[in-house]
Amino acid sequence: MKQAIDAIFEGGAFRPVQPVRIPDGQHVRITVDEQCEPESLELATTVYSGLAEQEIDEIERIALDRRNFFGPRSGNS
């Protein structure tokens, strides 16, 4: 079975970032990809992909407008 495991190299050994279910003594093959980015960072780099400059500006304007951060307040217009 193939599975991708994120790890950190420390003190001459690879330490998994999250727990893995592999029995002790199990022979495995490790392929090192030094360009590995956490999945969330990889997705973040494509968030504006395919959008026009005007669409990006509008999204950022809405995101930075804190007036309705907790939802519209009753009685305000």
mmCIF file as gemmi writes it, N, C-alpha and C atoms, coordinates in Angstrom:
data_model
loop_
_atom_site.group_PDB
_atom_site.id
_atom_site.type_symbol
_atom_site.label_atom_id
_atom_site.label_alt_id
_atom_site.label_comp_id
_atom_site.label_asym_id
_atom_site.label_entity_id
_atom_site.label_seq_id
_atom_site.pdbx_PDB_ins_code
_atom_site.Cartn_x
_atom_site.Cartn_y
_atom_site.Cartn_z
_atom_site.occupancy
_atom_site.B_iso_or_equiv
_atom_site.pdbx_formal_charge
_atom_site.auth_seq_id
_atom_site.auth_asym_id
_atom_site.pdbx_PDB_model_num
ATOM 1 N N . MET Axp A 1 ? 0.844 -1.175 0 1 0 ? 1 A 1
ATOM 2 C CA . MET Axp A 1 ? 0 0 0 1 0 ? 1 A 1
ATOM 3 C C . MET Axp A 1 ? 0.891 1.24 0 1 0 ? 1 A 1
ATOM 4 N N . LYS Axp A 2 ? 0.553 2.223 -0.864 1 0 ? 2 A 1
ATOM 5 C CA . LYS Axp A 2 ? 1.272 3.491 -0.891 1 0 ? 2 A 1
ATOM 6 C C . LYS Axp A 2 ? 0.519 4.508 -0.055 1 0 ? 2 A 1
ATOM 7 N N . GLN Axp A 3 ? 1.284 5.315 0.673 1 0 ? 3 A 1
ATOM 8 C CA . GLN Axp A 3 ? 0.704 6.421 1.399 1 0 ? 3 A 1
ATOM 9 C C . GLN Axp A 3 ? 1.741 7.517 1.525 1 0 ? 3 A 1
ATOM 10 N N . ALA Axp A 4 ? 1.298 8.754 1.489 1 0 ? 4 A 1
ATOM 11 C CA . ALA Axp A 4 ? 2.202 9.889 1.65 1 0 ? 4 A 1
ATOM 12 C C . ALA Axp A 4 ? 2.236 10.269 3.125 1 0 ? 4 A 1
ATOM 13 N N . ILE Axp A 5 ? 3.424 10.411 3.662 1 0 ? 5 A 1
ATOM 14 C CA . ILE Axp A 5 ? 3.595 10.763 5.066 1 0 ? 5 A 1
ATOM 15 C C . ILE Axp A 5 ? 4.51 11.973 5.131 1 0 ? 5 A 1
ATOM 16 N N . ASP Axp A 6 ? 4.02 13.07 5.686 1 0 ? 6 A 1
ATOM 17 C CA . ASP Axp A 6 ? 4.866 14.238 5.886 1 0 ? 6 A 1
ATOM 18 C C . ASP Axp A 6 ? 5.766 13.972 7.082 1 0 ? 6 A 1
ATOM 19 N N . ALA Axp A 7 ? 7.045 14.321 6.94 1 0 ? 7 A 1
ATOM 20 C CA . ALA Axp A 7 ? 7.999 14.06 8.008 1 0 ? 7 A 1
ATOM 21 C C . ALA Axp A 7 ? 9.012 15.191 8.095 1 0 ? 7 A 1
ATOM 22 N N . ILE Axp A 8 ? 9.685 15.251 9.22 1 0 ? 8 A 1
ATOM 23 C CA . ILE Axp A 8 ? 10.76 16.209 9.448 1 0 ? 8 A 1
ATOM 24 C C . ILE Axp A 8 ? 12.032 15.408 9.695 1 0 ? 8 A 1
ATOM 25 N N . PHE Axp A 9 ? 13.12 15.826 9.07 1 0 ? 9 A 1
ATOM 26 C CA . PHE Axp A 9 ? 14.399 15.147 9.243 1 0 ? 9 A 1
ATOM 27 C C . PHE Axp A 9 ? 15.126 15.799 10.409 1 0 ? 9 A 1
ATOM 28 N N . GLU Axp A 10 ? 15.359 15.034 11.47 1 0 ? 10 A 1
ATOM 29 C CA . GLU Axp A 10 ? 16.016 15.535 12.675 1 0 ? 10 A 1
ATOM 30 C C . GLU Axp A 10 ? 16.987 14.49 13.212 1 0 ? 10 A 1
ATOM 31 N N . GLY Axp A 11 ? 18.165 14.916 13.545 1 0 ? 11 A 1
ATOM 32 C CA . GLY Axp A 11 ? 19.13 14.019 14.183 1 0 ? 11 A 1
ATOM 33 C C . GLY Axp A 11 ? 19.408 12.758 13.39 1 0 ? 11 A 1
ATOM 34 N N . GLY Axp A 12 ? 19.389 12.862 12.067 1 0 ? 12 A 1
ATOM 35 C CA . GLY Axp A 12 ? 19.698 11.72 11.217 1 0 ? 12 A 1
ATOM 36 C C . GLY Axp A 12 ? 18.554 10.757 10.981 1 0 ? 12 A 1
ATOM 37 N N . ALA Axp A 13 ? 17.344 11.139 11.401 1 0 ? 13 A 1
ATOM 38 C CA . ALA Axp A 13 ? 16.183 10.254 11.203 1 0 ? 13 A 1
ATOM 39 C C . ALA Axp A 13 ? 14.972 11.064 10.762 1 0 ? 13 A 1
ATOM 40 N N . PHE Axp A 14 ? 14.062 10.404 10.053 1 0 ? 14 A 1
ATOM 41 C CA . PHE Axp A 14 ? 12.813 11.034 9.645 1 0 ? 14 A 1
ATOM 42 C C . PHE Axp A 14 ? 11.782 10.826 10.739 1 0 ? 14 A 1
ATOM 43 N N . ARG Axp A 15 ? 11.16 11.93 11.172 1 0 ? 15 A 1
ATOM 44 C CA . ARG Axp A 15 ? 10.121 11.874 12.204 1 0 ? 15 A 1
ATOM 45 C C . ARG Axp A 15 ? 8.798 12.275 11.567 1 0 ? 15 A 1
ATOM 46 N N . PRO Axp A 16 ? 7.813 11.378 11.556 1 0 ? 16 A 1
ATOM 47 C CA . PRO Axp A 16 ? 6.514 11.725 10.977 1 0 ? 16 A 1
ATOM 48 C C . PRO Axp A 16 ? 5.885 12.912 11.699 1 0 ? 16 A 1
ATOM 49 N N . VAL Axp A 17 ? 5.223 13.77 10.939 1 0 ? 17 A 1
ATOM 50 C CA . VAL Axp A 17 ? 4.554 14.936 11.514 1 0 ? 17 A 1
ATOM 51 C C . VAL Axp A 17 ? 3.291 14.512 12.25 1 0 ? 17 A 1
ATOM 52 N N . GLN Axp A 18 ? 2.603 13.492 11.754 1 0 ? 18 A 1
ATOM 53 C CA . GLN Axp A 18 ? 1.394 12.97 12.384 1 0 ? 18 A 1
ATOM 54 C C . GLN Axp A 18 ? 1.581 11.475 12.633 1 0 ? 18 A 1
ATOM 55 N N . PRO Axp A 19 ? 0.82 10.903 13.558 1 0 ? 19 A 1
ATOM 56 C CA . PRO Axp A 19 ? 0.946 9.464 13.828 1 0 ? 19 A 1
ATOM 57 C C . PRO Axp A 19 ? 0.689 8.629 12.572 1 0 ? 19 A 1
ATOM 58 N N . VAL Axp A 20 ? 1.422 7.534 12.441 1 0 ? 20 A 1
ATOM 59 C CA . VAL Axp A 20 ? 1.234 6.616 11.309 1 0 ? 20 A 1
ATOM 60 C C . VAL Axp A 20 ? 0.944 5.222 11.835 1 0 ? 20 A 1
ATOM 61 N N . ARG Axp A 21 ? 0.249 4.452 11.027 1 0 ? 21 A 1
ATOM 62 C CA . ARG Axp A 21 ? -0.088 3.074 11.422 1 0 ? 21 A 1
ATOM 63 C C . ARG Axp A 21 ? 0.769 2.11 10.608 1 0 ? 21 A 1
ATOM 64 N N . ILE Axp A 22 ? 1.999 1.986 10.999 1 0 ? 22 A 1
ATOM 65 C CA . ILE Axp A 22 ? 2.928 1.049 10.373 1 0 ? 22 A 1
ATOM 66 C C . ILE Axp A 22 ? 3.548 0.245 11.514 1 0 ? 22 A 1
ATOM 67 N N . PRO Axp A 23 ? 3.508 -1.067 11.444 1 0 ? 23 A 1
ATOM 68 C CA . PRO Axp A 23 ? 4.074 -1.872 12.536 1 0 ? 23 A 1
ATOM 69 C C . PRO Axp A 23 ? 5.589 -1.696 12.646 1 0 ? 23 A 1
ATOM 70 N N . ASP Axp A 24 ? 6.084 -1.763 13.873 1 0 ? 24 A 1
ATOM 71 C CA . ASP Axp A 24 ? 7.53 -1.695 14.091 1 0 ? 24 A 1
ATOM 72 C C . ASP Axp A 24 ? 8.219 -2.792 13.289 1 0 ? 24 A 1
ATOM 73 N N . GLY Axp A 25 ? 9.344 -2.452 12.704 1 0 ? 25 A 1
ATOM 74 C CA . GLY Axp A 25 ? 10.115 -3.416 11.934 1 0 ? 25 A 1
ATOM 75 C C . GLY Axp A 25 ? 9.666 -3.546 10.488 1 0 ? 25 A 1
ATOM 76 N N . GLN Axp A 26 ? 8.583 -2.867 10.11 1 0 ? 26 A 1
ATOM 77 C CA . GLN Axp A 26 ? 8.079 -2.933 8.74 1 0 ? 26 A 1
ATOM 78 C C . GLN Axp A 26 ? 9.076 -2.27 7.798 1 0 ? 26 A 1
ATOM 79 N N . HIS Axp A 27 ? 9.432 -2.945 6.722 1 0 ? 27 A 1
ATOM 80 C CA . HIS Axp A 27 ? 10.316 -2.387 5.709 1 0 ? 27 A 1
ATOM 81 C C . HIS Axp A 27 ? 9.512 -1.442 4.822 1 0 ? 27 A 1
ATOM 82 N N . VAL Axp A 28 ? 9.974 -0.202 4.669 1 0 ? 28 A 1
ATOM 83 C CA . VAL Axp A 28 ? 9.295 0.789 3.831 1 0 ? 28 A 1
ATOM 84 C C . VAL Axp A 28 ? 10.313 1.455 2.918 1 0 ? 28 A 1
ATOM 85 N N . ARG Axp A 29 ? 9.827 2.085 1.867 1 0 ? 29 A 1
ATOM 86 C CA . ARG Axp A 29 ? 10.69 2.872 0.974 1 0 ? 29 A 1
ATOM 87 C C . ARG Axp A 29 ? 10.288 4.326 1.128 1 0 ? 29 A 1
ATOM 88 N N . ILE Axp A 30 ? 11.288 5.185 1.338 1 0 ? 30 A 1
ATOM 89 C CA . ILE Axp A 30 ? 11.032 6.611 1.513 1 0 ? 30 A 1
ATOM 90 C C . ILE Axp A 30 ? 11.565 7.349 0.293 1 0 ? 30 A 1
ATOM 91 N N . THR Axp A 31 ? 10.717 8.197 -0.292 1 0 ? 31 A 1
ATOM 92 C CA . THR Axp A 31 ? 11.117 9.076 -1.379 1 0 ? 31 A 1
ATOM 93 C C . THR Axp A 31 ? 11.079 10.49 -0.833 1 0 ? 31 A 1
ATOM 94 N N . VAL Axp A 32 ? 12.179 11.199 -0.922 1 0 ? 32 A 1
ATOM 95 C CA . VAL Axp A 32 ? 12.264 12.542 -0.351 1 0 ? 32 A 1
ATOM 96 C C . VAL Axp A 32 ? 11.948 13.58 -1.416 1 0 ? 32 A 1
ATOM 97 N N . ASP Axp A 33 ? 10.98 14.439 -1.114 1 0 ? 33 A 1
ATOM 98 C CA . ASP Axp A 33 ? 10.609 15.557 -1.969 1 0 ? 33 A 1
ATOM 99 C C . ASP Axp A 33 ? 10.852 16.829 -1.174 1 0 ? 33 A 1
ATOM 100 N N . GLU Axp A 34 ? 11.968 17.489 -1.427 1 0 ? 34 A 1
ATOM 101 C CA . GLU Axp A 34 ? 12.33 18.667 -0.649 1 0 ? 34 A 1
ATOM 102 C C . GLU Axp A 34 ? 11.437 19.865 -0.949 1 0 ? 34 A 1
ATOM 103 N N . GLN Axp A 35 ? 10.69 19.825 -2.034 1 0 ? 35 A 1
ATOM 104 C CA . GLN Axp A 35 ? 9.818 20.931 -2.407 1 0 ? 35 A 1
ATOM 105 C C . GLN Axp A 35 ? 8.426 20.774 -1.803 1 0 ? 35 A 1
ATOM 106 N N . CYS Axp A 36 ? 8.273 19.853 -0.895 1 0 ? 36 A 1
ATOM 107 C CA . CYS Axp A 36 ? 6.966 19.564 -0.305 1 0 ? 36 A 1
ATOM 108 C C . CYS Axp A 36 ? 6.436 20.772 0.454 1 0 ? 36 A 1
ATOM 109 N N . GLU Axp A 37 ? 5.179 21.124 0.196 1 0 ? 37 A 1
ATOM 110 C CA . GLU Axp A 37 ? 4.49 22.182 0.918 1 0 ? 37 A 1
ATOM 111 C C . GLU Axp A 37 ? 3.259 21.582 1.571 1 0 ? 37 A 1
ATOM 112 N N . PRO Axp A 38 ? 2.916 22.059 2.745 1 0 ? 38 A 1
ATOM 113 C CA . PRO Axp A 38 ? 1.657 21.589 3.322 1 0 ? 38 A 1
ATOM 114 C C . PRO Axp A 38 ? 0.516 21.846 2.341 1 0 ? 38 A 1
ATOM 115 N N . GLU Axp A 39 ? -0.46 20.957 2.308 1 0 ? 39 A 1
ATOM 116 C CA . GLU Axp A 39 ? -1.553 21.039 1.342 1 0 ? 39 A 1
ATOM 117 C C . GLU Axp A 39 ? -2.279 22.377 1.409 1 0 ? 39 A 1
ATOM 118 N N . SER Axp A 40 ? -2.475 22.907 2.601 1 0 ? 40 A 1
ATOM 119 C CA . SER Axp A 40 ? -3.191 24.176 2.712 1 0 ? 40 A 1
ATOM 120 C C . SER Axp A 40 ? -2.424 25.306 2.051 1 0 ? 40 A 1
ATOM 121 N N . LEU Axp A 41 ? -1.097 25.302 2.152 1 0 ? 41 A 1
ATOM 122 C CA . LEU Axp A 41 ? -0.311 26.332 1.487 1 0 ? 41 A 1
ATOM 123 C C . LEU Axp A 41 ? -0.373 26.171 -0.02 1 0 ? 41 A 1
ATOM 124 N N . GLU Axp A 42 ? -0.36 24.946 -0.478 1 0 ? 42 A 1
ATOM 125 C CA . GLU Axp A 42 ? -0.447 24.684 -1.915 1 0 ? 42 A 1
ATOM 126 C C . GLU Axp A 42 ? -1.78 25.198 -2.463 1 0 ? 42 A 1
ATOM 127 N N . LEU Axp A 43 ? -2.853 24.962 -1.742 1 0 ? 43 A 1
ATOM 128 C CA . LEU Axp A 43 ? -4.17 25.449 -2.161 1 0 ? 43 A 1
ATOM 129 C C . LEU Axp A 43 ? -4.24 26.975 -2.113 1 0 ? 43 A 1
ATOM 130 N N . ALA Axp A 44 ? -3.619 27.567 -1.108 1 0 ? 44 A 1
ATOM 131 C CA . ALA Axp A 44 ? -3.658 29.02 -0.965 1 0 ? 44 A 1
ATOM 132 C C . ALA Axp A 44 ? -2.994 29.724 -2.14 1 0 ? 44 A 1
ATOM 133 N N . THR Axp A 45 ? -2.017 29.099 -2.749 1 0 ? 45 A 1
ATOM 134 C CA . THR Axp A 45 ? -1.328 29.73 -3.88 1 0 ? 45 A 1
ATOM 135 C C . THR Axp A 45 ? -2.207 29.801 -5.116 1 0 ? 45 A 1
ATOM 136 N N . THR Axp A 46 ? -3.324 29.081 -5.134 1 0 ? 46 A 1
ATOM 137 C CA . THR Axp A 46 ? -4.198 29.073 -6.306 1 0 ? 46 A 1
ATOM 138 C C . THR Axp A 46 ? -5.542 29.747 -6.047 1 0 ? 46 A 1
ATOM 139 N N . VAL Axp A 47 ? -5.681 30.422 -4.914 1 0 ? 47 A 1
ATOM 140 C CA . VAL Axp A 47 ? -6.985 30.963 -4.52 1 0 ? 47 A 1
ATOM 141 C C . VAL Axp A 47 ? -7.524 31.983 -5.527 1 0 ? 47 A 1
ATOM 142 N N . TYR Axp A 48 ? -6.671 32.772 -6.161 1 0 ? 48 A 1
ATOM 143 C CA . TYR Axp A 48 ? -7.126 33.777 -7.124 1 0 ? 48 A 1
ATOM 144 C C . TYR Axp A 48 ? -6.946 33.326 -8.565 1 0 ? 48 A 1
ATOM 145 N N . SER Axp A 49 ? -6.59 32.095 -8.761 1 0 ? 49 A 1
ATOM 146 C CA . SER Axp A 49 ? -6.344 31.571 -10.103 1 0 ? 49 A 1
ATOM 147 C C . SER Axp A 49 ? -7.567 31.745 -11 1 0 ? 49 A 1
ATOM 148 N N . GLY Axp A 50 ? -7.371 32.353 -12.164 1 0 ? 50 A 1
ATOM 149 C CA . GLY Axp A 50 ? -8.434 32.511 -13.143 1 0 ? 50 A 1
ATOM 150 C C . GLY Axp A 50 ? -9.329 33.717 -12.939 1 0 ? 50 A 1
ATOM 151 N N . LEU Axp A 51 ? -9.072 34.512 -11.89 1 0 ? 51 A 1
ATOM 152 C CA . LEU Axp A 51 ? -9.906 35.689 -11.634 1 0 ? 51 A 1
ATOM 153 C C . LEU Axp A 51 ? -9.282 36.936 -12.25 1 0 ? 51 A 1
ATOM 154 N N . ALA Axp A 52 ? -10.137 37.851 -12.675 1 0 ? 52 A 1
ATOM 155 C CA . ALA Axp A 52 ? -9.677 39.13 -13.195 1 0 ? 52 A 1
ATOM 156 C C . ALA Axp A 52 ? -9.242 40.016 -12.029 1 0 ? 52 A 1
ATOM 157 N N . GLU Axp A 53 ? -8.402 40.997 -12.312 1 0 ? 53 A 1
ATOM 158 C CA . GLU Axp A 53 ? -7.902 41.919 -11.286 1 0 ? 53 A 1
ATOM 159 C C . GLU Axp A 53 ? -9.056 42.59 -10.533 1 0 ? 53 A 1
ATOM 160 N N . GLN Axp A 54 ? -10.111 42.976 -11.251 1 0 ? 54 A 1
ATOM 161 C CA . GLN Axp A 54 ? -11.266 43.62 -10.633 1 0 ? 54 A 1
ATOM 162 C C . GLN Axp A 54 ? -11.971 42.665 -9.661 1 0 ? 54 A 1
ATOM 163 N N . GLU Axp A 55 ? -12.058 41.392 -10.004 1 0 ? 55 A 1
ATOM 164 C CA . GLU Axp A 55 ? -12.688 40.407 -9.113 1 0 ? 55 A 1
ATOM 165 C C . GLU Axp A 55 ? -11.852 40.208 -7.85 1 0 ? 55 A 1
ATOM 166 N N . ILE Axp A 56 ? -10.553 40.173 -8.011 1 0 ? 56 A 1
ATOM 167 C CA . ILE Axp A 56 ? -9.658 40.021 -6.853 1 0 ? 56 A 1
ATOM 168 C C . ILE Axp A 56 ? -9.795 41.228 -5.928 1 0 ? 56 A 1
ATOM 169 N N . ASP Axp A 57 ? -9.818 42.429 -6.503 1 0 ? 57 A 1
ATOM 170 C CA . ASP Axp A 57 ? -9.979 43.643 -5.699 1 0 ? 57 A 1
ATOM 171 C C . ASP Axp A 57 ? -11.28 43.616 -4.905 1 0 ? 57 A 1
ATOM 172 N N . GLU Axp A 58 ? -12.365 43.167 -5.536 1 0 ? 58 A 1
ATOM 173 C CA . GLU Axp A 58 ? -13.672 43.103 -4.873 1 0 ? 58 A 1
ATOM 174 C C . GLU Axp A 58 ? -13.654 42.085 -3.724 1 0 ? 58 A 1
ATOM 175 N N . ILE Axp A 59 ? -13.062 40.944 -3.947 1 0 ? 59 A 1
ATOM 176 C CA . ILE Axp A 59 ? -12.959 39.92 -2.9 1 0 ? 59 A 1
ATOM 177 C C . ILE Axp A 59 ? -12.176 40.457 -1.714 1 0 ? 59 A 1
ATOM 178 N N . GLU Axp A 60 ? -11.053 41.109 -1.974 1 0 ? 60 A 1
ATOM 179 C CA . GLU Axp A 60 ? -10.233 41.645 -0.886 1 0 ? 60 A 1
ATOM 180 C C . GLU Axp A 60 ? -10.938 42.784 -0.163 1 0 ? 60 A 1
ATOM 181 N N . ARG Axp A 61 ? -11.697 43.602 -0.893 1 0 ? 61 A 1
ATOM 182 C CA . ARG Axp A 61 ? -12.453 44.676 -0.257 1 0 ? 61 A 1
ATOM 183 C C . ARG Axp A 61 ? -13.474 44.099 0.72 1 0 ? 61 A 1
ATOM 184 N N . ILE Axp A 62 ? -14.191 43.076 0.285 1 0 ? 62 A 1
ATOM 185 C CA . ILE Axp A 62 ? -15.193 42.436 1.141 1 0 ? 62 A 1
ATOM 186 C C . ILE Axp A 62 ? -14.522 41.774 2.35 1 0 ? 62 A 1
ATOM 187 N N . ALA Axp A 63 ? -13.421 41.097 2.113 1 0 ? 63 A 1
ATOM 188 C CA . ALA Axp A 63 ? -12.729 40.388 3.198 1 0 ? 63 A 1
ATOM 189 C C . ALA Axp A 63 ? -12.192 41.349 4.256 1 0 ? 63 A 1
ATOM 190 N N . LEU Axp A 64 ? -11.787 42.539 3.842 1 0 ? 64 A 1
ATOM 191 C CA . LEU Axp A 64 ? -11.207 43.495 4.783 1 0 ? 64 A 1
ATOM 192 C C . LEU Axp A 64 ? -12.245 44.41 5.423 1 0 ? 64 A 1
ATOM 193 N N . ASP Axp A 65 ? -13.492 44.358 4.968 1 0 ? 65 A 1
ATOM 194 C CA . ASP Axp A 65 ? -14.561 45.166 5.534 1 0 ? 65 A 1
ATOM 195 C C . ASP Axp A 65 ? -15.049 44.5 6.812 1 0 ? 65 A 1
ATOM 196 N N . ARG Axp A 66 ? -14.717 45.076 7.949 1 0 ? 66 A 1
ATOM 197 C CA . ARG Axp A 66 ? -15.03 44.45 9.237 1 0 ? 66 A 1
ATOM 198 C C . ARG Axp A 66 ? -16.373 44.883 9.815 1 0 ? 66 A 1
ATOM 199 N N . ARG Axp A 67 ? -17.105 45.718 9.119 1 0 ? 67 A 1
ATOM 200 C CA . ARG Axp A 67 ? -18.381 46.198 9.663 1 0 ? 67 A 1
ATOM 201 C C . ARG Axp A 67 ? -19.339 45.053 9.946 1 0 ? 67 A 1
ATOM 202 N N . ASN Axp A 68 ? -19.35 44.033 9.106 1 0 ? 68 A 1
ATOM 203 C CA . ASN Axp A 68 ? -20.27 42.913 9.281 1 0 ? 68 A 1
ATOM 204 C C . ASN Axp A 68 ? -19.536 41.637 9.679 1 0 ? 68 A 1
ATOM 205 N N . PHE Axp A 69 ? -18.416 41.793 10.358 1 0 ? 69 A 1
ATOM 206 C CA . PHE Axp A 69 ? -17.59 40.634 10.719 1 0 ? 69 A 1
ATOM 207 C C . PHE Axp A 69 ? -18.376 39.6 11.519 1 0 ? 69 A 1
ATOM 208 N N . PHE Axp A 70 ? -19.218 40.076 12.447 1 0 ? 70 A 1
ATOM 209 C CA . PHE Axp A 70 ? -20.008 39.155 13.276 1 0 ? 70 A 1
ATOM 210 C C . PHE Axp A 70 ? -21.442 39.075 12.795 1 0 ? 70 A 1
ATOM 211 N N . GLY Axp A 71 ? -21.691 39.44 11.555 1 0 ? 71 A 1
ATOM 212 C CA . GLY Axp A 71 ? -23.032 39.438 10.997 1 0 ? 71 A 1
ATOM 213 C C . GLY Axp A 71 ? -23.656 40.816 11.117 1 0 ? 71 A 1
ATOM 214 N N . PRO Axp A 72 ? -24.701 41.052 10.364 1 0 ? 72 A 1
ATOM 215 C CA . PRO Axp A 72 ? -25.341 42.373 10.424 1 0 ? 72 A 1
ATOM 216 C C . PRO Axp A 72 ? -25.928 42.645 11.806 1 0 ? 72 A 1
ATOM 217 N N . ARG Axp A 73 ? -25.776 43.856 12.255 1 0 ? 73 A 1
ATOM 218 C CA . ARG Axp A 73 ? -26.353 44.254 13.551 1 0 ? 73 A 1
ATOM 219 C C . ARG Axp A 73 ? -27.787 44.716 13.33 1 0 ? 73 A 1
ATOM 220 N N . SER Axp A 74 ? -28.659 44.346 14.217 1 0 ? 74 A 1
ATOM 221 C CA . SER Axp A 74 ? -30.062 44.76 14.07 1 0 ? 74 A 1
ATOM 222 C C . SER Axp A 74 ? -30.172 46.263 14.329 1 0 ? 74 A 1
ATOM 223 N N . GLY Axp A 75 ? -30.998 46.917 13.514 1 0 ? 75 A 1
ATOM 224 C CA . GLY Axp A 75 ? -31.207 48.352 13.675 1 0 ? 75 A 1
ATOM 225 C C . GLY Axp A 75 ? -30.227 49.198 12.89 1 0 ? 75 A 1
ATOM 226 N N . ASN Axp A 76 ? -29.199 48.612 12.296 1 0 ? 76 A 1
ATOM 227 C CA . ASN Axp A 76 ? -28.245 49.367 11.489 1 0 ? 76 A 1
ATOM 228 C C . ASN Axp A 76 ? -28.588 49.232 10.017 1 0 ? 76 A 1
ATOM 229 N N . SER Axp A 77 ? -28.342 50.295 9.276 1 0 ? 77 A 1
ATOM 230 C CA . SER Axp A 77 ? -28.586 50.205 7.845 1 0 ? 77 A 1
ATOM 231 C C . SER Axp A 77 ? -27.353 50.511 7.061 1 0 ? 77 A 1
